[in-house]
Amino acid sequence: MVTSVIQTVNNFVWGFPIAFLLLGTHIFFTIRTGLIQKKIGMAVSLLKKNEKGCTGTICPRTVFFTVLASTAGMGNIIGIVSSILIGGSGAIFWCCIGGILGMATKYAESLLSIKFRIKNRYGEIKGGPMYVMEYGLHKKWMGKWYAVVGVIAALGSGCALQVSTIASFIDTNMQTALIGTNNFFSEIAGKYPWVVKVMVGVLMALLTILVILGGIQSIAGLCRIIFPLMIGIYIMGCISVLVINQKWIVEACLEMINSAFGSTKAVVGGIAGTGISRMLRYGASSAMVSNEAGLGVSGIIEVQSKSCNPVQQALLSSFGTFLNTVILCGLTGLTIMTGVVKNRIVIDEMSEIELIATVFSKIPDFGKVVFIVGIMAFIYTTILGWSYYGEKCAEYLFGYKIRGAYQVIFAVVLIVSSIFEIEKVKVLSDFFNAMLVIPNILSLFLLSSLVRDETKKYLKFPNRKNIEILEEKEEREFDMYI
């Protein structure tokens, strides 16, 4: 009953309201920042730059990899496949467009989070959308709203959804591998169908606790090592499928483009005649899920960057959005569509997991194992990132002492949610994501003049240092921007 009510609300909120709010915000900040997307070359150059004497605890390059690893989760895989199933293949095209435009929103979120980061009495640096709302807008109630929803969303989108997805994916592949066999594992799996999923949940919980106990330094150190490796594995998996399906690449591209502009001529059953508005909706929402532009949560990690100017890390953040959505999501969509076109799959009759398993089943057995490990790494780093987001939101509400209790709750949810149905988890996750988007985008609009002014100053004097940082409870007036 509750799930159906929330689903009804989601159908409305994630229809025109949120989708067009996101696209409108992306376009607004693209104009407001003077087309910040064109500074992608400057962003790349900042990856090689190490500045000394700047406020922060982690070098900008490591922060960049950590945030990218945290966002490059199932949104790049399951999110794209869901868009194809519901919105049609044209949603891939609009997802990439949303990613390009979303670079401006992600830039604004990062800039403001670093601008209003604080140092508490223990010397720890804190920040994120809730601090922007408290110290930038002087509206602590809005910061608390964001933090409450942030805690719940971390347990949902960043925890339950991730582990239930990978548990279902591994269980599906395991069941397929055990067909026709008669051994201990097949007997256990047949008698207790949930055992594989629970094992995945326990493994994820143990691996997560081992890292998050060390704080952001431990998370960042691991993500810096894992991210390049997992991206390489995933891209190799996609390229393997594309090589196998190379004859259908052009046809798949034409299918996506024709579908994106409302062509009723589709080559595969189940995705013909989808309206442009529907594709825009799911394309925009997929872009947001994959790069988190509009959610604002990435700023919670980015405030730890040793950046001498908020614009520097903001540029890196926008570049990460391009890599995450345009490159990775685009590659995922093309890979899936070549498999769909080649095999003439009627996708209306398949779930996300089934479609992914079908397309990637063409990889040789060893390659399939490597690919599954790659997907697990995607999800694992996303879980690590969201555990930190939720922890800091909880600290904002209840103080430092809540940290241990939150970590235990997070681990328990990882285990329990491994046996949940993905659809029900997605319904709840979508709802709380929407509740994060609304206050975050409102604060971005109210402080958009500050974003514009900081951008102009940095681009005019790119070597200008601004290492000012607020002390906790310190008040500064930015009323000229509100």
C-alpha angles and dihedrals in degrees: 000000000000091000092052092050091050090046089055090051090047092051089057100038095043090045115076100328102064098026094053092037088058094045091045091051092048092051093044094054092042087061095036093055094044095251096311089187089079089066092070090115091056089050092053091051090054089062088070095045123099117185125192129216095031127136115256144072105242130048114254094245092056091047088051092054092044094052092044091049090049094051098039094082134114090320087078092053115018092029093056093045090050089053091052092048095047107023102029132247091293088071087076090062093048091045089059091047089049089051093053093048091041090063087080094052092047088050092053093047093052094045094052094044091055092041091058101035115132139206115226128212090272091057093251119142116230134177149131137125094314090058091046088055094047101041101024101040097021089229107127092170089064090050090053091049090053093046094050092050089042092059092050093044091051090055090046113034096021099039119015097035094047098048095040089052097050091041090055091045094052092042091053092051092044093052090050092050092049096052109122094010127117112201142110095282095048090048093051093044090050095049097039108028092179096057096089092051093049091049089054090049093050091048092050092047093052094046091047096049091049090060106034092055086070093056128222094327090060093044093048094046092053095043091052089058100037100042100067089044096049093045090052092050093047095047091048089052092051093045090050090057092044091052090051091046097036094127090063100046095095092045091050091051092050090048091055094046095045091047092047091062096044102265110167091206105094124167096214130055117249099033103065125117098009111164120250091235090055092050091047089052096052094036091054094045092048090052090052093048092048099046102019092226102160096027094076095205095122089070089069089070098032093063087072091066119119091230122150091205129030091227092065096062090038090059090050089049092054090050089052089056090055092051094044100047109021098038105029099032092042090051091048092050094048092047093051093045094051088055092046094049094043095051096034089232117190095220095190086076097053138073123227093258093048093050093049092046091049095050096044094042087087090072112097114261095261091047090051091055091049090049093051090051088051092053091048089054090052091053095041094056090045089053090050092051095047092046087060093046091053093043092055092046088052091048090052089057103036108015134245096310093070092067098090095045091049092051091053092049090049092053092048091051089051091058099040097044093054089085096044122113109257094224094058092047090049092053092056093041093053091051096052092042088058089051088056094047096055101059092036095054091043090057091047092055093047091052098037092113089059090051090051094048095046090049093051093048094050096046089050093047106020093174093055112124122216109178096158113137130182122243113226112277091010113139125218126175120236094158090131088071099045 
